[in-house]
Amino acid sequence: MNKKLFALLLTLCLLSSCKTREKVLYFQDINSPETIQGIAKATLQIVPGDKLGVTITSSTTPELALRYNLAQTNSSSLQQNADNVRYMVDENGCIDLLGIGRVEVAGLTRSEAADKIQKIFRSGIINDAVVTVATYDQYITVLGDVAKPGRVDIKREHLTILEAIGDAGDLLITGRRDNIRVFRQEGKETKVYFVNLKSKDILNSPVYNLKQNDVVYVEPNRLKIGQSTANDNSLRNVSVWISIASFLTTLGVLLFK
């Protein structure tokens, strides 16, 4: 009789443990060791609304180069702030470069934009011009059941969804791993993508590499949703008591059989 009781309790514990692991573990379909073919990290491209800092330098004519820098032209302004020395990419993907005019930069990486502007300057303006381009105020937003929801600044040239979730403090234990949504603005449309952290397929997802202004939403599980209303809590309490009664009945049958 005692052996049967012990076996029952052990089985219940094992079933509970396995169920918990299925809910919270990432990459459950990866066997160790395993090599996975996935999407390479992609460098972010400039999009309308980005802010760029463009710096032109020259070793032979440094004074001339300074004339083309916003920092130099705005240095005496009493109203100077960070935006005074940055270019805003307009809705057409262009910046109005000081002394040059409109230059289209949308769709280019930071280094590609620098190369394009540098070629313009070296075509008869400053032959040894060196151009650097910096990006500012690029970010994505992580919402829902994570430790630190809110804005995540992009501090490097690429950002994967795994890195973004890590920057947000990771999912809470009550966050659903299998139904994460990524909202992405594409032209005039907002597309919604679904990813599953429990599967290695995320490494081949079109949103594995995030883009600036993406929104990542982590849905809470049913338990946490149920805790938000008194009715759900009451129903859940009833369910718990029914489960306990069922267990005690089974236990009684084994003990007094």
Secondary structure, DSSP 8 states (H G I E B T S, - for coil): -HHHHHHHHHHHHHHHHHHHHHHH-S-TT--SS--------------TT-EEEEEEE-SS-HHHHHTT-HHHHTTT-TT--GGGG-EE--TTSEEEETTTEEEE-TT--HHHHHHHHHHHHTTTT-TT-EEEEEEES-EEEEEESBSS-EEEE--SS--BHHHHHHHTT-B-TTB-SS-EEEEEEETTEEEEEEE-TTSGGGGG-TTSB--TT-EEEE-B-HHHHHTTSHHHHHHHHHHHHHHHHHHHHHHHHHHH-
